[in-house]
Each structure stands twice: as structure tokens, then as C-alpha cells.
Amino acid sequence: MVKRLLSFALLAAAPLLAAHAQSSSPSGALLAGRIVDKTTKEPLPFTSLSLKSEQTGALSNEQGVFQLPGPVKNEIDSLIVMALGYEHLAIAVRRGQAMPNMELSVARRAVALKDVYVKGGKIKNLGLGATSRRPGEGLLQGQPGSQCAFFVKNEKNKRLGNIRSVAFYIGENGFPREPFRVRLYKADGNYNAPSTDILTENVVVSAPQGGQWYTIDLTPYNVVAPEEGFFVAMEWIVTGDKFFNTNFMDESYTPYGQIMRPTFEFKESRTWNYTIGRGWTLLTMSNGEGQHYNAMIRAEVDMIK
């Protein structure tokens, strides 16, 4: 009963999204096209699109192709395009006006990634985040474009260097081998929510199986860990034929892909949930014994002594 309740509570916080809406909006208008790099014209995979007033959105596929219903609430709405590592783009769209062949070009954001240089010190490995070997009861599921982020806190105020790796406890249920994207954020949003990306490359991975920890090596990206800690997030995506064959607007649709497992080892809520068009929401569930429901995620970073 507890397992079902926790799973339902999380899903209620993550409304269904249109990763590839096959039904048009009530106005009959459809927004569709491709998202590309402004300079190279290369397609941008897994890009988030949202209608500001509608609070709905979609996620492009690995070829940058997208499709979503047009606005119905207001005469004019803003279509917001957010590609990882790129400047945000906003364009005006009208109610009832179909735009089936859009090409949206976005400019890359200048990001300086720095190595950490140590003078007179040694670098050791430091583990942050979940330490439990066994997961708690419950499920963490998502739809394409949604994210689950856990704050790995630097509780002992160690001097941090680069992020070595991150790990997710992938549940034995669902489809654990489906790909997902790794996201890293600073805790600089409202109420210390995830906000600024610190990993600006597309790191799309797939676990070999469920029922165990899955670790991703991040040393090639030279990401410096913020001193207070940082968010590690799983982003659910859709690839291949599933993008075109699955109707995510259908209310009977059951979330697919990875199912993460929770941990109850922390006395505060450190897990946030993201849905396109609605933003980040803090999960505040607990087990009634002062232990909060958090995603089972951990990280290893360089500790400078």
C-alpha cells in the first residue's frame, strides 16, 4: 500500500506531456518542425519547447524534430525553446494558426569550463548523496521531458574539485535499458531549486539492467562542483520509433522507461521534479518517521586537501 501511494503521489506531481502530440489542439492548429544549431545547422536533440500561457510543452526527438498542439487560451502565446548549452529562444505563435514546417535556429551559449588546479594539496575521492545499499519502498517514474533531480550536498564543507561520476539506482521494474539524459545543476533557482546547467553537453546513457546502481563517468567533461553541492538529475527522453508511435497525450498512457528507487536516509527533502511548461516542484513526501522520500542518487567528486 505504501509503495502504491508513493508512486501515485509522484506521478500526480508530473502531468502527462506531449513528447510528440498526434492529436491536434481544439483550434485545429499544429506547431511542428525541427530545431537546429544557428551556425552549423545541425539538429539539436531532446530540446524542450513550451507554451508560456498554456503551461504545456513537448520534447524534440534525437533529430531535433518536434510537434505539439498550438495555443487555445490566448490569441497570442510565446513558444519557448530551451536546448541544453544554447541561448533560450522565444517566438510568438497565434491561436488557430498552423505552423507545420518550422525551422527554429538557436545560438550556442558561451560557457567557460575550467579545470581545478591544486597548489600544495592532494586530491582524494569524496562521495556525496545516497549511501544506502538497499532502496526504499516506492517508485520514481517520469514522462518524456520530465526530470527528477536530487541535491548532493557538501555537508562537511569540504573543498571540492571536478565531478568524477554520478550514479542512479535503477529499479528492477519498467524498462531499465531505455536511454535517459544526465543533467547537473546549481541550486540557484527560487527556494534553492535547480536552475543553471553546469553540464552543458548531451550525456545520453542506458543502464545494462535494473535492480542495481548505474554509474556514469563524467571526468571527460571537466565540470567543477559548486562548493555547497549540486543537483544530479535524470531526464526521461524518447528515441527511435517510440517517438512517432506513442501518443503521450493519451490519459491512459503509462509512463515507460527507467523506474528509479527512493531512499529514506535524509531528514529533509532534497528531491525536485520538473515538468515542461510548469517548472520545478519540491517533493515533500515522508514516511511518517521524519525521513523524507528522496531519489536514490549519488556522486563522486575530487576533494582537495
Sequence and secondary structure as in RCSB ss.txt:
>XXXX:A:sequence
MVKRLLSFALLAAAPLLAAHAQSSSPSGALLAGRIVDKTTKEPLPFTSLSLKSEQTGALSNEQGVFQLPGPVKNE
IDSLIVMALGYEHLAIAVRRGQAMPNMELSVARRAVALKDVYVKGGKIKNLGLGATSRRPGEGLLQGQPGSQCAF
FVKNEKNKRLGNIRSVAFYIGENGFPREPFRVRLYKADGNYNAPSTDILTENVVVSAPQGGQWYTIDLTPYNVVA
PEEGFFVAMEWIVTGDKFFNTNFMDESYTPYGQIMRPTFEFKESRTWNYTIGRGWTLLTMSNGEGQHYNAMIRAE
VDMIK
>XXXX:A:secstr
 HHHHHHHHHHHTS    SS  S  TT  EEEEEEEETTT  B SS EEEETTTTEEEE  TTSEEEEE   SSS
EEEEEEE TTB  EEEEEETT  EEEEEEEE B          SS  EEEEEEE   SS  S  B   TT EEEE
EEE TT   EEEEEEEEEEE SSS TTS EEEEEE S SGGG   SBS  S EEE  S SSEEEEEE GGG  B 
 TTEEEEEEEE   TTHHHH  TT TT    S  B EEEEESS  EEEEETTTEEEE   B SSS EEEE EEEE
EEEE 
